[in-house]
């Protein structure tokens, strides 16, 4: 195996490494006639500071997409894909039933005055269950799989690290196996957090817009944030 490309353009914002381990072709479970590679990912998210033309900007990611590309006659086996939430065929609910009962009757008060009041019996059922939010999930095909990363509810930017997480097993029927990993973002997926040391919420709108436009031009020159290519021959 020889890495042809290893590039992280904004390493504090996104640092990505791809690991591949060649699996013996004797493993008939994957029916690999030539090559099978177990692919793992290490990826770290954070906040990046860049300085340009006496301006400094801090930014992070709200969302991003990791895309894998293979040469012809190669694919990742769907049954081996990791970093993907499992579908729950059965969901257990905690049901809490609340019941309250009142009576119908007559109440007497002073001066021989009487009044009747009616009450009703009520039953209230409350369903309780725990939900989970997914920060990464898989989509695409076996020939071109994608992983979508997104911030958690009420989160600001993606932060933290995944280490040696299994992406899946790549199977190739070619003598040569090429694996390319590209992490892409859209302009709206990037959050500027500070400009010239000031929190962006405190900056005047006109100045903020000018700096964001300059930053957007910088991003257009970088269609991806990280890229890595592995070759097995």
C-alpha positions in Angstrom: 0.0 0.0 0.0 1.3 3.5 -0.9 -0.5 6.7 -0.1 -0.6 9.0 -3.1 -2.4 12.0 -1.4 -2.6 13.1 2.2 -4.0 16.6 2.5 -5.7 18.5 5.4 -6.1 22.2 4.3 -7.4 23.4 7.7 -6.1 20.8 10.2 -7.5 22.5 13.3 -11.0 22.6 11.8 -10.8 19.1 10.2 -8.0 16.5 10.4 -8.6 13.2 8.6 -6.7 10.0 8.3 -7.6 6.8 6.5 -6.3 3.4 7.5 -6.5 0.3 5.4 -5.7 -3.3 6.3 -5.4 -6.0 3.7 -7.6 -9.0 4.5 -6.6 -12.6 3.5 -8.5 -13.7 0.4 -9.1 -17.0 2.1 -12.0 -15.4 4.0 -14.9 -16.7 1.9 -17.4 -14.6 3.9 -16.7 -11.7 1.6 -16.1 -13.7 -1.6 -13.1 -11.6 -2.4 -11.5 -13.0 -5.6 -8.6 -10.5 -5.6 -8.4 -8.0 -2.7 -10.3 -7.1 0.4 -9.4 -4.2 2.6 -10.8 -3.3 6.0 -11.1 0.5 6.0 -11.0 2.6 9.2 -11.2 6.3 9.8 -9.7 8.7 12.3 -11.2 12.2 12.1 -11.0 15.3 14.4 -13.2 18.4 14.3 -12.5 21.8 15.9 -12.1 25.5 15.4 -9.7 27.0 12.9 -7.9 30.4 12.9 -6.7 31.8 9.7 -5.0 35.2 9.1 -5.0 37.0 5.8 -4.5 40.6 4.8 -4.3 41.7 8.5 -7.6 40.0 9.1 -8.2 37.0 11.3 -11.1 34.7 11.2 -12.1 31.7 13.4 -14.5 29.1 12.0 -15.8 25.6 12.4 -18.2 23.2 10.7 -21.8 22.7 11.3 -22.0 19.9 8.7 -19.9 18.0 6.2 -19.8 15.0 3.9 -17.1 12.3 3.7 -17.2 10.6 0.2 -15.3 7.5 -0.8 -14.5 6.7 -4.4 -13.0 3.5 -5.8 -11.7 2.3 -9.1 -13.8 0.1 -11.4 -14.9 -3.4 -10.1 -14.5 -2.2 -6.5 -17.0 -1.5 -3.8 -17.6 -1.3 -0.1 -19.9 -4.1 1.2 -23.1 -2.7 2.7 -23.3 -5.4 5.3 -19.9 -4.3 6.7 -20.5 -0.5 6.8 -19.8 1.2 10.1 -20.4 4.7 11.4 -24.1 4.2 10.8 -27.1 4.1 13.2 -28.9 0.8 13.4 -32.6 0.6 12.5 -34.6 -0.4 15.6 -37.2 -2.9 14.6 -38.8 -2.8 18.0 -39.0 0.4 20.2 -39.9 0.0 23.8 -42.1 2.8 25.3 -42.4 3.7 29.0 -46.1 4.3 29.4 -47.2 6.3 32.4 -51.0 6.4 33.2 -52.4 9.1 35.3 -55.9 8.7 36.7 -58.0 11.2 38.7 -61.5 10.7 40.1 -64.0 13.3 41.5 -67.5 12.8 42.8 -70.8 14.4 42.0 -72.6 15.8 45.0 -74.4 18.5 46.9 -72.7 21.0 49.2 -74.6 22.9 51.9 -73.5 26.3 53.2 -74.9 28.8 55.7 -78.3 30.5 55.3 -79.8 27.3 54.0 -78.3 27.9 50.7 -77.5 24.8 48.6 -75.7 24.4 45.4 -74.9 21.3 43.3 -71.6 20.8 41.6 -70.7 18.1 39.1 -67.3 16.6 38.6 -66.1 14.1 36.1 -63.7 11.2 36.1 -60.7 11.6 33.9 -57.9 9.4 32.8 -54.7 10.7 31.3 -52.1 8.5 29.6 -48.6 9.8 29.0 -46.2 8.0 26.7 -42.6 8.4 27.7 -39.6 7.2 25.6 -36.0 8.1 25.1 -34.8 9.4 21.7 -31.3 9.7 20.3 -29.8 12.2 17.9 -27.4 10.9 15.2 -24.3 12.9 14.4 -23.1 10.7 11.6 -25.0 8.5 9.2 -24.3 6.7 5.9 -26.0 7.1 2.5 -25.1 6.5 -1.2 -24.2 3.3 -2.9 -21.6 0.5 -2.4 -19.6 2.0 -5.3 -19.9 5.6 -4.0 -20.7 5.7 -0.2 -21.1 8.9 1.7 -21.1 9.7 5.4 -22.9 12.9 6.6 -21.6 14.6 9.8 -23.8 17.1 11.6 -23.9 19.1 14.8 -25.9 17.9 17.8 -29.0 19.9 18.8 -28.1 23.3 20.3 -24.5 22.7 19.2 -22.4 25.4 17.6 -19.8 23.6 15.6 -18.6 20.0 15.2 -16.0 19.2 17.9 -14.3 16.0 19.1 -12.5 13.0 17.6 -13.3 9.6 16.2 -10.3 7.2 16.4 -9.9 4.1 14.2 -13.7 3.8 13.5 -14.6 1.1 11.0 -16.0 2.3 7.7 -16.4 -1.1 6.2 -14.7 -3.7 4.0 -13.8 -2.7 0.4 -13.8 -5.6 -2.1 -12.0 -5.4 -5.4 -12.0 -7.7 -8.4 -9.1 -5.8 -10.0 -5.4 -6.3 -9.6 -5.1 -2.7 -8.5 -7.4 -1.1 -5.8 -7.6 2.6 -5.5 -9.5 4.3 -2.6 -10.0 8.0 -2.4 -11.6 9.8 0.6 -12.7 13.4 0.2 -14.3 15.5 2.9 -16.5 18.3 1.3 -18.5 21.1 2.8 -20.9 23.7 1.4 -20.6 27.4 2.2 -23.7 27.2 4.5 -22.1 24.4 6.4 -19.3 26.7 7.7 -19.8 28.9 10.8 -17.6 31.9 11.4 -17.3 32.3 15.1 -14.9 35.2 15.5 -13.5 38.0 13.3 -10.4 39.9 14.4 -10.9 38.5 18.0 -14.5 39.7 18.3 -17.4 37.3 18.6 -19.3 37.5 15.3 -22.5 38.5 17.0 -20.9 41.8 18.2 -19.6 42.9 14.8 -21.6 45.4 12.7 -23.5 43.8 9.9 -21.8 45.7 7.0 -18.3 44.8 8.1 -19.4 41.2 8.8 -20.8 40.8 5.3 -17.7 42.1 3.6 -15.4 39.7 5.6 -17.7 36.7 5.1 -17.7 37.4 1.3 -13.9 37.4 1.3 -13.8 34.2 3.3 -16.3 32.6 0.9 -13.9 33.4 -2.0 -11.2 31.6 -0.1 -13.4 28.5 0.3 -14.2 28.5 -3.3 -10.5 28.0 -4.0 -10.7 24.9 -1.7 -13.5 22.7 -3.0 -12.6 20.1 -0.3 -11.1 20.4 3.2 -9.3 17.0 3.4 -8.4 14.4 0.9 -6.5 11.1 1.0 -5.9 8.4 -1.5 -4.7 4.8 -0.9 -3.4 2.4 -3.6 -3.1 -1.4 -3.3 -1.3 -3.3 -6.0 
